[in-house]
Amino acid sequence: MDFTRSEESQSIQELAAQIFADQSGDEALKRFDRHEIAYHAELWKLLAEAGLIGVALAEEFGGSGLGFTELCAVFEEQGRHVAALPLLATVVLGALPVAEFGSDAQRAKWLPGVARGEVLLSGALCCPDAGGHADRLPHASADGAGWRLDGTLDRVPYGLEAAAIVVPARGDDGAMHVFLVAADAAGLRRERQRGTNHEPLDTLTFDGVKLAAGDLIGKPGEGACIAEWIGTRAATALGFVQLGVLSDALRRTAAHTVERKQFGKPVAGFQAVSHRAADAYIDIEALRSTAWQAAWRMSERLPAEAAVASLAWWACEAGHRVSHTCQHLHGGAGADLDAPIHRYFLWSRQIELCLGGSNRVLARFGASLSNQTIEIGL
């Protein structure tokens, strides 16, 4: 692939970096850590006004009409500033599936509000390697001309704030269907849960939720393909968030080790410290390359499963190594829950958990390669 960034992508990242830097300082982030706010609403409003929430949505719905790679640049800046926002939930888990597979009525109803920053959406965080959702999907049964949902769906980011949720469900015949369920639907209960980094990962309970035929996304039985489509993009977005998290964690660590002195000299001058920092830098650059490859292949509508698996593995593996390195090189301050570096550690761990961990990613990727080898007769 050509790793040269487009002018649009670079401009969007520069704009996003400026907005995030102005609105997400350490003191502002502590408000979220103390659960005083659900997310940074003022930052969300500014991103919408700058056109960054709808950057990958079509112009007819108020978006910028650009691609997934431009959206990924925004995710990297979110990670760099560890800013709690319903960006993944609203855009990747909600709006993009509606834009790609939804009906004209669904697109017209929900997408303009998303682009303006006025409507939040969400969906199941079902990354392809994370596991868990396949055996715990709600049950969808035919109910006249419509459907009925029963059961539970967990790991729904910002599920309490969302106006509608993209819900995968298993039918009577075992096939998967995907629905767009309004948050105020009768029989739907939402319960607040939080992830390792304190962001909401809520649980939804469906008790006889009635849905019309028009609430189905795509065609009956196409849910598995739609879920895979969503999952690969969610994994890629998380990879870019991880890239931002680790990049700024290492920047902060470099500054700390230059300022901190031991035996009369900066600890950055010690060989063991510089070697660990250098290894962390190499990990981050490997993650950067795999991230842009995955995003580019999806934007070009090329097969991206292997690229996304590679990205997910690096996001987990580099995330584990680099976050521990940064925390260790901060010394005692790294164990202080009030120290900024601890926030980066929590975010890195949460992303690793969402992606399923490097061993699970590697096992799934190896199985896919084995199947391909069998198919071509080798």
C-alpha positions in Angstrom: 0.0 0.0 0.0 0.9 3.7 -0.3 1.5 5.0 3.2 1.4 8.6 2.1 -1.4 10.4 3.9 -3.9 12.4 1.9 -4.1 16.2 2.5 -7.7 15.7 3.7 -6.6 13.1 6.3 -3.7 15.3 7.6 -5.9 18.4 7.8 -8.6 16.5 9.7 -6.1 15.2 12.1 -4.6 18.6 12.7 -8.0 20.1 13.3 -8.9 17.3 15.7 -5.7 17.6 17.5 -6.3 21.3 18.1 -9.9 20.8 19.4 -8.9 17.9 21.7 -5.9 19.8 23.1 -8.1 22.9 23.9 -10.8 20.9 25.6 -9.2 17.8 27.3 -6.5 18.8 29.7 -5.8 16.7 32.7 -8.1 18.7 35.0 -11.0 18.4 32.6 -10.4 14.6 32.3 -10.6 14.3 36.1 -14.3 15.3 35.9 -15.0 12.1 34.0 -12.8 10.0 36.3 -14.9 11.2 39.2 -18.1 10.2 37.3 -19.3 13.9 37.4 -20.1 13.7 33.7 -21.1 10.8 31.3 -18.8 12.1 28.6 -17.2 15.4 27.5 -20.3 17.0 26.0 -18.7 20.4 25.2 -15.9 18.6 23.3 -18.5 16.5 21.4 -20.4 19.7 20.4 -17.2 21.3 19.1 -16.3 18.2 17.1 -19.8 18.2 15.5 -19.5 21.9 14.6 -16.1 21.2 13.0 -17.7 18.4 10.9 -15.6 15.7 12.5 -18.4 13.5 13.8 -19.9 13.2 10.3 -16.6 13.0 8.5 -17.4 9.6 7.0 -21.1 10.2 6.4 -22.5 11.3 3.0 -23.0 15.0 2.3 -26.7 14.4 1.8 -27.0 13.6 5.5 -24.9 16.5 6.6 -21.6 14.7 6.6 -18.3 15.5 4.9 -18.5 12.6 2.4 -15.0 11.5 3.2 -13.8 8.0 4.1 -13.0 5.7 6.9 -9.3 6.6 7.0 -10.2 10.3 7.7 -12.4 9.1 10.6 -9.5 7.0 12.0 -7.4 10.1 12.2 -10.0 11.5 14.7 -9.9 8.3 16.7 -6.1 8.6 17.0 -6.5 12.0 18.5 -9.2 10.8 20.9 -6.8 8.2 22.2 -3.9 10.7 22.4 -6.0 12.8 24.8 -7.9 9.8 26.4 -11.1 11.8 26.0 -14.3 9.9 27.0 -16.7 10.3 24.0 -19.4 8.3 22.4 -17.5 8.5 19.1 -17.0 4.7 18.6 -20.5 4.0 19.8 -22.3 6.6 17.7 -20.4 6.5 14.5 -18.9 3.0 14.1 -21.4 0.9 16.0 -24.4 3.0 15.0 -24.3 5.4 12.1 -21.9 3.6 9.7 -24.0 0.3 9.7 -27.1 2.4 9.1 -25.5 4.2 6.3 -24.2 1.0 4.7 -27.0 -1.4 5.2 -30.0 0.6 6.5 -33.1 1.6 4.5 -33.6 5.1 3.1 -36.1 5.8 5.9 -33.6 4.7 8.6 -30.8 6.9 7.0 -33.0 9.9 6.7 -34.3 9.6 10.3 -31.0 9.1 12.2 -27.9 10.2 10.2 -28.5 14.0 9.9 -28.9 14.2 13.7 -25.7 12.2 14.2 -23.7 14.5 11.9 -25.0 17.5 13.8 -23.9 16.0 17.1 -27.5 16.0 18.4 -28.2 12.3 18.3 -26.2 9.5 19.9 -26.4 5.9 18.7 -24.8 2.7 19.9 -24.5 -1.0 19.3 -23.0 -4.2 20.5 -19.2 -4.0 20.8 -18.7 -7.3 18.9 -15.1 -7.2 17.7 -14.4 -10.4 15.7 -11.8 -11.7 18.1 -13.3 -10.6 21.4 -15.8 -13.4 21.7 -18.7 -13.4 24.1 -21.6 -12.0 22.0 -22.2 -15.0 19.8 -23.6 -17.2 22.6 -25.4 -14.3 24.4 -27.4 -12.6 21.8 -31.1 -11.7 22.3 -33.6 -14.0 20.7 -35.6 -12.7 17.7 -38.9 -14.4 16.9 -41.4 -13.5 14.1 -44.4 -11.6 15.4 -46.9 -11.0 12.7 -45.4 -8.7 10.2 -42.7 -7.7 12.7 -40.4 -9.1 15.3 -40.2 -9.7 19.1 -36.9 -9.5 21.0 -36.2 -11.2 24.3 -32.9 -11.7 26.2 -29.9 -9.7 27.1 -27.1 -7.8 25.3 -24.0 -6.6 27.2 -21.1 -4.4 26.3 -23.1 -1.6 24.7 -21.0 1.6 24.9 -23.1 4.6 26.1 -26.2 2.6 25.9 -28.0 4.8 28.4 -27.3 7.9 26.4 -28.1 6.5 22.9 -31.4 7.3 21.2 -31.3 4.0 19.3 -29.1 0.9 19.4 -28.0 -1.5 16.6 -28.8 -4.9 18.1 -27.8 -8.3 16.7 -30.2 -11.1 17.5 -30.5 -14.8 16.9 -33.6 -16.1 15.1 -35.6 -19.3 15.6 -33.6 -21.0 12.8 -30.2 -19.9 14.3 -29.6 -17.2 11.7 -28.5 -13.8 12.9 -30.5 -10.6 12.3 -29.7 -7.0 13.0 -32.2 -4.4 14.2 -32.2 -0.7 15.0 -34.1 -0.5 18.3 -35.3 2.9 19.6 -34.1 3.5 23.2 -37.7 4.2 24.4 -39.1 0.9 23.1 -41.5 -0.7 25.5 -39.9 -3.6 27.3 -36.3 -2.4 26.9 -34.4 -1.9 30.2 -30.9 -0.4 30.3 -28.4 -0.8 33.1 -25.2 1.2 33.6 -22.0 -0.8 33.6 -18.4 0.5 33.2 -15.2 -0.7 31.7 -11.7 -0.7 33.1 -11.2 2.9 31.9 -14.6 3.9 33.5 -16.3 4.4 30.1 -19.9 3.1 30.0 -20.3 -0.5 28.7 -24.0 -0.9 29.5 -26.3 -4.0 29.6 -29.6 -4.1 27.7 -32.5 -6.4 28.6 -35.2 -7.1 26.1 -38.5 -8.3 27.5 -40.9 -8.8 24.7 -39.8 -5.7 22.7 -42.0 -5.3 19.7 -40.3 -4.2 16.4 -41.8 -3.4 13.1 -40.5 -4.9 9.8 -38.9 -1.5 9.1 -36.6 -1.8 12.2 -34.6 -4.6 10.5 -31.2 -3.5 9.1 -30.5 -5.3 5.8 -32.3 -8.5 5.0 -33.3 -11.3 7.3 -30.4 -13.7 7.9 -27.8 -11.2 6.8 -26.9 -10.3 10.4 -23.7 -12.4 10.5 -22.2 -10.5 7.6 -23.3 -7.1 9.0 -21.9 -8.0 12.4 -18.6 -8.9 10.9 -18.5 -5.7 8.9 -19.2 -3.7 12.1 -16.7 -5.7 14.1 -13.8 -5.2 11.7 -14.3 -1.4 11.7 -14.7 -1.3 15.5 -11.5 -3.3 15.9 -9.7 -0.9 13.5 -11.1 2.2 15.3 -9.9 0.7 18.7 -6.5 0.1 17.1 -6.3 3.8 16.2 -7.4 4.8 19.7 -4.7 2.6 21.1 -2.1 4.2 18.8 -3.0 7.6 20.2 -3.0 6.3 23.8 0.4 4.8 23.5 1.9 7.6 21.6 1.1 10.2 24.2 1.9 7.9 27.1 5.4 7.5 25.7 5.7 11.3 25.1 4.8 11.9 28.7 7.2 9.2 29.8 10.1 10.7 27.8 9.4 14.1 29.4 9.2 12.6 32.9 12.5 10.6 32.5 14.3 13.8 31.3 13.1 15.8 34.3 13.5 13.1 36.9 17.0 12.8 38.3 18.7 10.1 40.2 22.3 10.0 41.3 22.6 13.5 40.0 21.6 12.8 36.4 18.4 12.4 34.4 17.1 8.8 34.4 16.6 9.1 30.7 20.4 8.8 30.4 20.5 5.3 32.0 20.9 2.6 29.4 18.1 0.4 30.7 15.6 3.2 30.6 16.6 4.3 27.1 16.4 0.7 25.8 12.9 0.2 27.2 11.8 3.5 25.7 13.3 2.6 22.4 11.5 -0.8 22.4 8.2 1.0 23.1 8.8 3.4 20.2 9.3 0.5 17.9 6.1 -1.2 19.1 4.2 2.0 18.5 5.5 2.5 15.0 4.6 -1.2 14.1 1.1 -0.5 15.4 1.0 2.7 13.3 1.9 0.8 10.1 -0.6 -2.0 10.6 -3.4 0.5 11.6 -3.1 2.6 8.4 -2.9 -0.6 6.3 -6.1 -1.9 7.8 -7.9 1.5 7.4 -6.7 1.9 3.8 -7.8 -1.6 2.7 -11.3 -1.0 4.1 -11.5 2.4 2.5 -10.5 0.8 -0.8 -13.0 -2.0 -0.2 -10.2 -4.6 -0.4 -10.2 -7.8 1.7 -9.0 -6.6 5.1 -9.5 -9.5 7.5 -5.7 -10.3 7.7 -4.8 -6.6 8.0 -7.4 -6.1 10.8 -6.1 -9.2 12.7 -2.6 -7.9 12.4 -3.7 -4.5 13.7 -5.7 -6.1 16.6 -2.7 -8.3 17.6 -0.3 -5.3 17.7 -2.9 -3.2 19.6 -3.0 -5.9 22.3 0.6 -6.8 22.3 2.1 -3.3 22.0 -0.6 -2.0 24.3 0.4 -4.4 27.1 4.2 -3.8 26.7 4.2 -0.1 26.1 1.6 0.8 28.9 3.6 -1.2 31.4 6.9 0.3 30.3 5.5 3.8 30.6 4.0 3.2 34.0 7.3 1.5 35.3 9.5 4.4 34.0 7.3 6.8 36.0 8.5 5.1 39.1 6.3 5.6 42.2 4.2 8.1 40.3 3.1 5.4 37.9 1.2 3.7 40.7 -0.6 6.9 41.8 -4.2 6.8 40.7 -4.3 10.6 40.4 -1.2 10.7 38.1 -2.1 11.3 34.4 -0.1 8.3 33.2 -2.4 5.9 35.1 -5.3 7.0 33.0 -3.4 5.9 29.9 -2.7 2.5 31.4 -6.4 2.0 32.1 -7.3 2.9 28.5 -4.7 0.6 27.1 -5.9 -2.3 29.2 -9.6 -1.6 28.2 -8.8 -1.6 24.5 -6.9 -4.9 24.9 -9.9 -6.4 26.7 -12.3 -5.2 24.0 -10.2 -6.7 21.3 -10.0 -10.0 23.1 -6.3 -10.2 23.9 -3.3 -11.1 21.6 -3.6 -14.9 22.1 -7.2 -15.0 21.0 -6.5 -12.8 18.0 -3.6 -14.9 17.0 -5.5 -18.1 17.4 -8.4 -16.9 15.2 -5.9 -15.5 12.6 -4.0 -18.8 12.5 -7.2 -20.7 12.1 -8.2 -18.5 9.1 -4.8 -19.1 7.5 -5.1 -22.8 8.0 -8.5 -22.9 6.3 -7.2 -20.9 3.4 -4.3 -23.4 3.1 -6.7 -26.3 3.0 -8.9 -24.6 0.4 -6.0 -24.1 -2.1 -4.8 -27.7 -1.6 -1.5 -27.1 0.1 
